[in-house]
Amino acid sequence: MTPLPRPAETVATDAGMLALWDPESFTDVVDHDTWDLRLGADEDVRRHVRAGSLVPINIRSDGAFAVLVRVGGPDRPAELTERERAHGLVSSDAYLFCSSGRMWLSGIEAVGAQAWPEIVRFELPAGRYSVVIHLIAWEDEVGGVDCDGAPSATALPDFVVLVAPAGPGQDVFRTDVETFDPPGG
């Protein structure tokens, strides 16, 4: 069964990073101390990125962001729309995500066994996936900003995340905690 498209979700962080993560990989994170041991430093996060249990959406900025996750499959590839392509600012290289059947999206501070209400939950069949994150310059689109300078009702999201089954032999993935390479880098 092909999942129905979902609208963009607003996801917030006070720790400078959002994350897509596999909840089965973090059942031992039960409080601040265990979170700090497993995710408190960039090298800790990088270990989870390399394992495919966490994909960072990281621009080192606190705030609330509109994130659209689009999952593709063999019959329906995960692609940007024409509008998203026209206003795309930068794209990441593909990250590995290993799903145990679910994929959760939250601020990095919510990763763990505690079911925080702000976690966005997706069913994702168990397997290996390729995840590419696109930063969208929604404010550059005519009509993207309302008269108060806020996103309009028709504004594009801040991020579009494309998730697709990893291809056969696809073994090279991005492992950086920073989602995007610096300009000129």
NUVEXMI-984009 format. One record per atom (N, C-alpha, C, O): x negated, y negated, z; residue in one letter. Coordinates in steps of 0.1 Angstrom, whole numbers, padded with zeros to 4 digits, always signed. Atoms other than C-alpha are relative to their C-alpha. Example, Ala and Ser with C-alpha at 12.3 -4.5 7.8 and 13.67 -1.06 7.14 Angstrom:
2
-0009+0012+0000A -0123+0045+0078A -0009-0012+0000A -0019-0012+0007A +0009+0011+0000S -0137+0011+0071S +0008-0011+0008S +0003-0022+0009S 
// end
This chain:
185
-0008+0012+0000M +0000+0000+0000M -0009-0012+0000M -0018-0013+0008M +0008+0012+0000T -0014-0034-0009T +0006-0010+0010T +0018-0013+0010T -0006+0009-0010P -0011-0059+0019P +0004-0013-0006P -0001-0017-0017P -0005+0013+0005L +0009-0091+0013L -0010-0011+0003L -0017-0010+0014L +0009+0011-0003P -0011-0123+0011P +0005-0007+0013P +0017-0008+0015P -0003+0007-0012R -0013-0142+0043R -0004-0015-0002R -0013-0018-0009R +0004+0014+0000P -0014-0180+0048P -0013-0002+0007P -0017+0006+0015P +0012+0004-0007A -0044-0198+0061A +0003+0000+0015A +0014-0004+0019A -0002+0000-0015E -0048-0194+0099E -0009-0011+0006E -0020-0014+0001E +0009+0010-0007T -0061-0222+0122T -0007+0007+0011T +0000+0013+0020T +0008-0007-0009V -0089-0209+0142V -0010-0010+0006V -0016-0018-0001V +0008+0010-0007A -0108-0228+0169A -0012+0006+0007A -0012+0018+0010A +0012-0004-0008T -0142-0226+0185T -0006-0012+0008T -0006-0023+0003T +0008+0010-0008D -0160-0245+0213D -0014+0004+0001D -0022-0001+0009D +0014-0005-0001A -0192-0225+0207A -0007-0001-0014A -0017+0004-0016A +0006+0003+0012G -0199-0237+0172G +0000+0010-0011G -0006+0008-0022G +0000-0011+0010M -0191-0205+0153M +0013+0007+0000M +0018+0010+0011M -0011-0010+0001L -0161-0185+0141L -0006+0013-0004L -0018+0014-0009L +0005-0013+0004A -0164-0148+0134A +0011+0009-0004A +0022+0009+0002A -0008-0011+0003L -0148-0119+0117L -0007+0012+0007L -0019+0013+0006L +0007-0011-0008W -0154-0088+0139W +0009+0012+0001W +0021+0011+0001W -0007-0013-0002D -0145-0052+0144D +0002+0002+0015D -0008+0004+0022D -0002-0001-0014P -0129-0049+0178P -0005+0013+0007P -0009+0013+0019P +0006-0012-0006E -0141-0013+0183E -0014-0001+0003E -0020+0007+0012E +0015+0002-0003S -0177-0025+0183S -0003-0008+0012S -0014-0009+0016S +0002+0009-0012F -0171-0048+0213F +0008+0004+0012F +0011-0005+0020F -0009-0005-0012T -0151-0027+0238T -0007-0002+0013T -0001-0002+0023T +0007+0002-0012D -0179-0031+0263D -0002-0014+0004D -0009-0017+0014D +0001+0014-0003V -0177-0069+0262V +0013-0003+0008V +0023-0005+0002V -0012+0001-0009V -0154-0074+0292V +0001-0013+0008V +0011-0016+0015V +0001+0013-0008D -0165-0107+0308D -0011-0009-0006D -0018-0005-0015D +0010+0009+0005H -0188-0136+0304H -0014+0006+0000H -0022+0004-0009H +0013-0006-0001D -0218-0117+0316D -0003+0010-0011D -0014+0009-0017D +0002-0009+0011T -0214-0089+0291T +0000-0006-0013T -0007-0002-0023T +0000+0007+0013W -0206-0113+0263W -0013-0007-0002W -0019-0006-0012W +0013+0007+0001D -0238-0133+0271D -0011+0010-0003D -0020+0007-0011D +0010-0010+0003L -0258-0101+0270L +0000+0005-0014L -0010+0007-0021L -0001-0005+0013R -0244-0090+0237R +0000-0010-0011R -0003-0008-0023R -0002+0010+0010L -0238-0123+0219L -0005-0014+0003L -0003-0024-0004L +0004+0013-0005G -0254-0151+0238G -0011-0007-0007G -0013-0019-0006G +0011+0006+0008A -0284-0157+0215A +0002+0004-0015A +0008+0014-0018A -0001-0003+0014D -0287-0159+0177D -0005+0014-0003D +0000+0021-0012D +0005-0013+0003E -0308-0127+0177E +0010+0011+0004E +0011+0021-0003E -0011-0009-0003D -0280-0109+0195D +0011+0001-0010D +0015+0011-0014D -0010+0001+0010V -0255-0121+0170V -0005+0007-0013V +0002+0015-0020V +0006-0006+0012R -0279-0111+0141R +0000+0015+0001R +0002+0021-0010R +0000-0014-0001R -0281-0076+0154R +0014+0006-0004R +0015+0016-0011R -0013-0004+0004H -0243-0073+0150H +0003-0002-0014H +0010+0005-0021H -0002+0003+0015V -0244-0089+0116V -0007+0011-0008V -0001+0016-0017V +0007-0010+0007R -0270-0064+0105R +0008+0014+0000R +0008+0021-0010R -0008-0013-0001A -0248-0035+0118A +0013+0000-0007A +0019+0010-0009A -0013+0001+0007G -0218-0048+0099G +0012-0002+0010G +0023+0000+0005G -0011+0001-0010S -0197-0053+0131S +0005-0014+0002S +0016-0017+0008S -0003+0014-0002L -0196-0091+0129L -0005-0008-0012L -0016-0006-0017L +0004+0009+0011V -0196-0117+0101V +0002-0014+0005V +0013-0018+0009V -0001+0013-0005P -0204-0152+0111P +0006-0010-0010P +0003-0010-0022P -0004+0011+0008I -0185-0182+0098I -0005-0012+0008I +0001-0017+0017I +0008+0008-0009N -0211-0206+0111N -0005-0012-0007N -0014-0011-0016N +0005+0012+0005I -0216-0242+0103I -0005-0009+0012I -0007-0021+0012I +0005+0006-0012R -0227-0250+0139R +0008-0012+0004R +0003-0023+0007R -0009+0011-0004S -0197-0272+0146S +0012+0005+0007S +0019+0015+0004S -0012-0004-0008D -0170-0270+0172D +0012-0006-0007D +0011-0016-0015D -0012+0005+0006G -0134-0276+0162G +0010+0011-0004G +0008+0023-0002G -0010-0009+0006A -0103-0261+0146A -0001+0000-0015A -0002-0011-0021A +0002-0001+0014F -0106-0248+0111F +0011+0008-0007F +0015+0018-0001F -0010-0008+0007A -0081-0235+0085A -0009+0010-0008A -0018+0007-0015A +0008-0011+0006V -0094-0201+0074V +0010+0009-0008V +0020+0014-0002V -0008-0009+0008L -0078-0181+0046L -0008+0013-0003L -0019+0012-0009L +0007-0013+0002V -0088-0144+0045V +0008+0007-0011V +0020+0009-0010V -0006-0007+0011R -0080-0127+0012R -0007+0014-0002R -0019+0014-0005R +0006-0014+0001V -0085-0089+0010V +0004+0005-0014V +0015+0005-0018V -0002-0006+0013G -0089-0073-0024G -0002+0015+0001G -0006+0021+0011G +0002-0015+0001G -0089-0037-0035G -0002+0003-0015G -0004-0006-0023G +0003-0004+0013P -0094-0017-0066P +0010-0005-0011P +0006-0008-0022P -0011+0005+0009D -0061-0029-0082D +0001-0015+0000D +0008-0021-0008D -0002+0014-0002R -0064-0065-0070R -0013-0006+0006R -0015-0005+0018R +0012+0005-0005P -0098-0081-0067P +0002-0012+0009P +0012-0020+0007P -0001+0012-0008A -0104-0107-0040A -0008-0011-0008A -0020-0010-0010A +0006+0010+0008E -0110-0139-0059E +0005-0014+0005E +0015-0015+0011E -0005+0014-0002L -0108-0177-0055L +0010-0004-0010L +0010+0001-0022L -0009+0005+0010T -0079-0194-0071T -0007-0011-0008T -0018-0015-0004T +0006+0011+0008E -0086-0221-0097E -0002-0012+0008E -0012-0019+0007E +0001+0011-0009R -0079-0248-0071R -0012+0001+0009R -0019-0008+0011R +0011-0003-0009E -0103-0232-0047E -0013-0001-0006E -0023-0007-0001E +0012+0001+0008R -0130-0229-0073R -0004-0014-0003R -0015-0018-0002R +0003+0014+0004A -0126-0265-0084A -0005-0008+0012A -0012-0019+0010A +0004+0008-0012H -0131-0277-0048H -0010+0008+0009H -0012+0004+0021H +0010-0008-0008G -0156-0251-0036G -0013-0008+0002G -0018-0014-0008G +0012+0008-0003L -0186-0267-0019L -0012+0009+0000L -0022+0005-0006L +0011-0009+0000V -0208-0238-0012V +0005+0014+0004V +0016+0015+0010V -0004-0014-0003S -0206-0199-0010S -0011+0007+0006S -0023+0005+0004S +0010-0009-0006S -0224-0174+0011S -0003+0011-0009S +0004+0014-0018S +0002-0013+0006D -0241-0143-0001D +0009+0010+0007D +0015+0006+0018D -0009-0010-0006A -0222-0111+0007A -0005+0005+0013A -0017+0008+0014A +0002-0006-0013Y -0221-0099+0043Y +0006+0014+0000Y +0016+0016-0007Y -0006-0013-0003L -0215-0063+0053L +0010-0001+0011L +0007-0007+0022L -0009-0001-0011F -0184-0056+0073F +0004+0015+0001F +0009+0020-0010F -0004-0014-0001C -0178-0020+0086C +0013+0000+0009C +0012-0003+0021C -0013+0000-0007S -0141-0017+0096S +0003+0014+0006S +0000+0024+0000S -0005-0012-0006S -0128+0009+0120S +0015+0001-0001S +0021+0010+0004S -0015+0000+0003G -0093+0001+0108G +0006-0014+0003G +0018-0016+0000G -0005+0013-0003R -0090-0035+0121R -0011-0010-0002R -0023-0007-0001R +0009+0011+0001M -0107-0068+0115M +0007-0012+0007M +0018-0016+0005M -0006+0011-0008W -0102-0097+0140W -0008-0013-0004W -0020-0012-0007W +0005+0013+0003L -0109-0134+0134L +0002-0009+0012L +0013-0011+0017L -0001+0009-0012S -0117-0159+0163S -0012-0008+0001S -0021-0007-0007S +0012+0007-0004G -0141-0183+0177G -0010+0011+0006G -0005+0021+0012G +0009-0010-0005I -0173-0164+0187I +0002+0003+0014I -0001+0014+0019I -0002-0002-0014E -0165-0169+0223E +0011+0009+0004E +0012+0014+0015E -0011-0009-0003A -0134-0147+0220A -0003+0014-0004A +0006+0023-0002A +0004-0014+0004V -0153-0116+0207V -0001+0008+0013V -0008+0004+0022V +0000-0009-0012G -0147-0088+0232G +0012+0008+0002G +0022+0007-0006G -0011-0008-0002A -0123-0064+0247A +0013-0007+0005A +0024-0002+0003A -0012+0008-0005Q -0100-0091+0262Q +0007-0004-0013Q +0002-0010-0022Q -0009+0004+0011A -0071-0097+0238A +0005-0014+0001A +0016-0016+0006A -0003+0014+0000W -0071-0135+0236W +0012-0002-0009W +0012+0003-0020W -0011+0003+0009P -0039-0149+0221P -0004-0007-0013P +0003-0005-0023P +0004+0007+0012E -0058-0170+0196E -0008+0009-0010E -0012+0004-0021E +0006-0009+0009I -0073-0139+0179I +0009+0003-0011I +0021+0007-0009I -0008-0003+0011V -0060-0134+0144V -0004+0014-0004V -0015+0018-0006V +0002-0014+0002R -0056-0097+0137R +0004+0004-0014R +0015+0000-0019R -0003-0005+0014F -0058-0079+0103F -0002+0015+0001F -0011+0020+0008F +0002-0015+0002E -0053-0042+0095E -0009+0001-0012E -0006-0005-0023E +0009-0001+0011L -0082-0032+0073L -0004+0015+0000L -0011+0019+0009L +0003-0014+0000P -0086+0005+0063P -0015+0002+0004P -0024-0006+0000P +0014-0003-0004A -0118+0020+0078A -0009+0001-0013A -0004+0007-0023A +0010+0000+0011G -0148+0016+0055G -0009-0011+0000G -0010-0020+0009G +0011+0010+0002R -0176-0006+0043R +0006-0011-0010R +0011-0008-0020R -0006+0012+0008Y -0166-0041+0029Y -0011-0010-0002Y -0021-0011+0006Y +0008+0012+0003S -0184-0070+0013S +0008-0012+0003S +0020-0013-0002S -0007+0013-0004V -0174-0104+0027V -0008-0012-0005V -0020-0013-0002V +0007+0013+0005V -0182-0137+0010V +0009-0011+0005V +0021-0012+0004V -0007+0012-0006I -0173-0170+0027I -0002-0012-0009I -0014-0014-0013I +0000+0012+0008H -0165-0201+0007H +0004-0012+0008H +0015-0012+0014H -0003+0012-0006L -0166-0236+0022L +0007-0009-0010L +0001-0011-0021L -0008+0007+0010I -0139-0257+0005I +0000-0015+0004I +0002-0018+0016I -0001+0014-0003A -0140-0295+0002A +0014-0005-0003A +0017-0012-0012A -0014+0003+0002W -0103-0298+0006W +0004-0015+0000W +0013-0019-0006W -0002+0014-0001E -0105-0335+0014E -0003-0007-0013E +0002-0019-0015E +0003+0006+0013D -0118-0342-0021D +0011+0002-0010D +0011-0005-0021D -0011-0002+0009E -0086-0329-0038E +0010-0012+0002E +0014-0015+0013E -0010+0010+0000V -0061-0356-0047V +0012+0006+0007V +0017+0017+0004V -0011-0005-0008G -0033-0352-0022G -0004+0009+0012G +0005+0014+0019G +0004-0008-0010G -0054-0332+0002G +0000-0006+0014G +0001+0001+0024G +0000+0008-0013V -0054-0359+0029V +0013-0008+0000V +0017-0015-0009V -0012+0008-0001D -0022-0375+0042D -0004-0015+0004D -0016-0018+0005D +0003+0014-0003C -0019-0412+0051C -0007-0003+0013C -0012-0014+0015C +0007+0001-0013D -0033-0406+0086D -0014+0005-0001D -0022+0005+0009D +0014-0005+0001G -0065-0390+0072G -0001+0015+0004G -0012+0021+0004G +0000-0014-0004A -0054-0355+0083A +0003+0009-0013A +0008+0003-0023A -0004-0008+0011P -0050-0325+0060P +0015-0001-0003P +0023+0000+0006P -0014+0001+0004S -0018-0328+0040S +0006+0014+0001S -0001+0024+0003S -0007-0013+0000A +0008-0300+0040A -0004+0010-0011A -0003+0022-0010A +0004-0008+0011T -0006-0288+0007T -0015+0002-0001T -0020+0007-0011T +0015+0000+0000A -0043-0291+0016A -0005+0014-0001A +0001+0024+0005A +0007-0013+0000L -0066-0262+0008L -0006+0002+0014L -0008-0007+0022L +0006-0002-0013P -0082-0245+0038P -0015-0004+0000P -0021-0007-0010P +0014+0003-0002D -0117-0252+0052D -0008+0011-0006D -0018+0008-0013D +0007-0012+0005F -0128-0217+0044F +0009+0010-0007F +0020+0012-0002F -0007-0011+0007V -0117-0190+0020V -0010+0012+0002V -0022+0011-0003V +0008-0011-0002V -0130-0156+0030V +0005+0012-0009V +0016+0016-0008V -0004-0010+0010L -0130-0129+0003L -0006+0014+0005L -0018+0015+0008L +0004-0013-0006V -0131-0093+0016V +0004+0011-0011V +0015+0011-0016V -0002-0010+0010A -0135-0064-0009A -0008+0013+0004A -0018+0012+0010A +0008-0012-0003P -0146-0027-0006P -0014-0002-0006P -0016-0007-0017P +0014+0001+0005A -0184-0026-0009A -0002+0010-0011A +0003+0021-0011A +0001-0008+0011G -0194-0012-0042G -0010+0011+0002G -0019+0010+0011G +0009-0011-0002P -0213+0021-0046P -0014-0006-0002P -0017-0013-0012P +0014+0005+0001G -0250+0014-0040G -0002-0014+0004G -0014-0019+0004G +0001+0013-0005Q -0243-0020-0026Q -0006+0001+0014Q +0001+0004+0023Q +0007-0002-0013D -0269-0020+0002D -0007-0012+0005D -0012-0012+0016D +0007+0012-0004V -0283-0055+0003V +0011-0010+0004V +0019-0014-0005V -0010+0009-0005F -0263-0079+0024F -0007-0012+0008F -0018-0010+0013F +0005+0011-0008R -0269-0113+0041R +0000+0004+0014R +0010+0010+0019R +0001-0003-0014T -0280-0110+0077T -0002-0012+0008T -0004-0011+0021T +0002+0013-0007D -0284-0147+0086D +0012-0003+0009D +0023-0001+0005D -0011+0006-0009V -0264-0162+0115V +0006-0012-0006V +0018-0015-0005V -0005+0011+0008E -0261-0193+0094E +0007+0005-0012E +0001+0012-0020E -0008-0006+0011T -0234-0186+0069T -0005-0005-0014T -0006+0003-0023T +0005+0006+0013F -0248-0209+0042F -0014-0005+0001F -0019-0009+0011F +0014+0005+0000D -0283-0217+0031D +0001-0016+0000D +0010-0022-0005D +0001+0015-0001P -0293-0254+0038P -0001-0005-0015P -0007+0002-0023P +0002+0006+0013P -0291-0277+0008P -0015+0000-0004P -0024-0004+0004P +0014+0000+0006G -0322-0273-0014G -0008+0011+0006G -0020+0012+0003G +0007-0011-0006G -0331-0242+0006G +0000+0013-0007G -0005+0023-0002G 
// end
